[in-house]
Each structure stands twice: as C-alpha cells, then as structure tokens.
Amino acid sequence: MADIAMVFHWPPAAMDDMSVSDLMEWREEARKRYNPENNT
C-alpha cells in the first residue's frame, strides 16, 4: 500500500475498501509508473 500511496499520492484510507486483487493491480501500475524503463 505504501507504493501506491507514494506514487499516486493517495492517503491510506483511500485504499481501505479495495480488495486484495485491486491492490495488487494498483501496485503493479505504481511499479510501472515509478520505474518505467523496467515495464516488462
């Protein structure tokens, strides 16, 4: 959740109601945005 909050500037409370699969998808999007040269 910290990765998502840092990259997208979301407060932790914004993710409280997300499912684990949603969090996993957003975490992957955060990873891609934070490190775009490793988008494999």
Secondary structure by P-SEA (a helix, b strand, c coil): caaaaaaacccccccccccaaaaaaaaaaaaaaacccccc
